[in-house]
Amino acid sequence: MKHATTTESTDVLLVGGGIMSATLGALLTELEPTWKITLVERLDEIGKESSGVWNNAGTGHSALCELNYAPMKADGTVGTAKAVTINEQFQTSRQFWATMVEEGKLGRASDFINPVPHISMVFNDDHVRYLKARHEAFKQHKLFERMEYSEDRDQLAQWAPLTMRGRGSESVAATFAPEGTDVNFGELTRQLVAHMSANGAEVRTGTQVSNLNKESDGTWTARTTNRLDSEDSREIRAKFVFVGAGGGALPLLQKSGIPEIKGFGGFPVSGLWLRNTKPQIAEQHNAKVYGQASVGAPPMSVPHLDTRFENGKKSLLFGPYGGFKPNFLKQGSLFDLPRSVRTDNLYPMTRAGLANLDLVKYLISELMKNKAQRVEALQEYYPTADGDDWELVHAGQRVQVMRKDKEKGGVLQFGTELITAEDGSIAGLLGASPGASTAVPIMLDLLAKCFPHHKGTWQSRLTELIPAYGRTLDDDPRLADEIMGHTGGVLGIK
């Protein structure tokens, strides 16, 4: 016997229970407390896919240690523009989180963010010269003024003891940023969603969205199914839809039929970590140490030796080791990639693929590595590491953006891409890092594009939530000191 489909209505439908949906939902809860918000998540818990603590590096991405955000230019100088922008974006996220903590709408800050210095460490003379030039370029910027540079091995051993123990005579240099952080985005997601729920939002887990259709009145109908009971199907009619489903966003946006998604494809990249949970070893390292990516490796595969916190427990993480699976979500289908191919994105995806054969070669080589080879890579950053102390764990699945390009036909793009319909009734987010760290400014961009008529009425509350809203810190030293000092104090960051 076929059961009738239940139809419900909501003002805002958030698809996906990760940091993006949680951030947008929390912002709208503050800006429009009378709006009805519904969040649906396909897994049985919130924040368990890409936002999960072991599915990402947890780096509060602020460009303090990520060398790929400050490339060497053809004239030999180091470009700082992207790094400054990312740092500004992270400061915006910090402001929002600090206000929510102060107002009692999030729990203890130490449950989701902890101070962990960010270090860039390089080896060989060429990389040392680059790092020194990078530091010289960064010194001109307020947001990076506390960064230190050193080639002195005793100093490096103080900053990151494990990295120098047993190291040979090779050239080595590092920069040290004391204001770095480790963020548990899964826990932050759960706290933001709990705040939404406490203020009337409906949160449904184990709920899969199978289709999105636009109605004649401009609203959207989402067809959902209970993953534990296939006969429990519902239709949710929403005035606005946000697809924040990580790798699952592309297929759903394609089903929506909006023209803005045409020409976009996705290239899934999987990954592995080596994890060490032994307290006696973890206590000897308190930093996130980022190095240079291997030739042909994608930016998100930059090797790093990280301090991680989960429920107050400190562990170490090294990686990521790249890989390839055709599923768009860690708990997705092996048919995700082929099902995403359309006539409008086939050519851009093909052109982007042909232009990135070195990436394919890199991923194949990574897949063929055994644990001993992975430990060998670890020992470049921790020379005396014992492989028996480390376990191999799967990282989250990342889907890199592939899109049309007038000159090249198609390109593979790292970072995030916000897709919004012309009428502002639906939006979605594609891509990956540094997305989670910059979730707040990304969602502010969404609000401006999808709700332009609310700008005036929301301005006051947004300025309360984000005191430097609409202003930049890097070119205003006094404001930067005030804002960073305050948020650092609230969040426990040096």
Secondary structure, DSSP 4 states (H G I P E B T S, - for coil): -PPPPEEEEEEEEEES-SHHHHHHHHHHHHH-TTS-EEEE-SSSSTT-STTSTTTS--B--SSSS-GGGSPBPTTS-B--HHHHHHHHHHHHHHHHHHHHHHTTSS--GGGTEEE--EEEEEESHHHHHHHHHHHHHHTTSGGGTT-EEE--HHHHHHH-HHHHTT--SS-EEEEEETT-EEE-HHHHHHHHHHHHHHTT-EEESSEEEEEEEE-TTS-EEEEEEETTEEEEEEEEEEEEEEE--GGGHHHHHHHHT-GGGTT-EEEEEEEEEEEE--HHHHTT--SEEE-PPPTT--GGG--EEEEEEETTEEEEEEEEEEE--S-SSTTS-TTHHHHH--TTTHHHHHHHHHTTHHHHHHHHHHHT--HHHHHHHHTTTSTT--GGG-EEEE---EEEEEEEETTTEEEEE-SEEEEE-TTSSEEEEEE-TTGGGGHHHHHHHHHHHH-GGGHHHHHHHHHHHSTTTT--STT-HHHHHHHHHHHHHHHT--
